[in-house]
Amino acid sequence: MRYNLVFEVLLVLIFVMGIVYMIRVVKGTLAWYRQSRQAEIRANIAASEIQKMLSTRERPLSGWR
């Protein structure tokens, strides 16, 4: 009887640890996705700014083809 109780407690502990681990993995994945999405948005903003600067810049008289 005592052995069965210890086994059940260990099983529940492993189960709870698995759930906690999965929650941590999901939260880490979400944080990584949010961070990469923000980086992508910043890169797009920077690219559009550079494009704007290039299109409005005066072209030099020599050396431009």
C-alpha positions, 0 to 999 in steps of 0.5 A: 500500500505504501509503495503504491502511494509513493508511486502515485505521488511521483507520477503526479509530480512528473505530470505537473512538472511536464505541464509546467515545462510545456507552459514555459516552452509555449511562453518562450516560443511566443516571446521569440515570435513577438521579438522576431515580429518586432524586429521584422517590423523595424526592418521594414520601417528602416527599409522604407525610410532608406527607400524614401531617402534614396528616391528624394535625394538629389542625384550627383552630376557625375558618376551616376548611371 
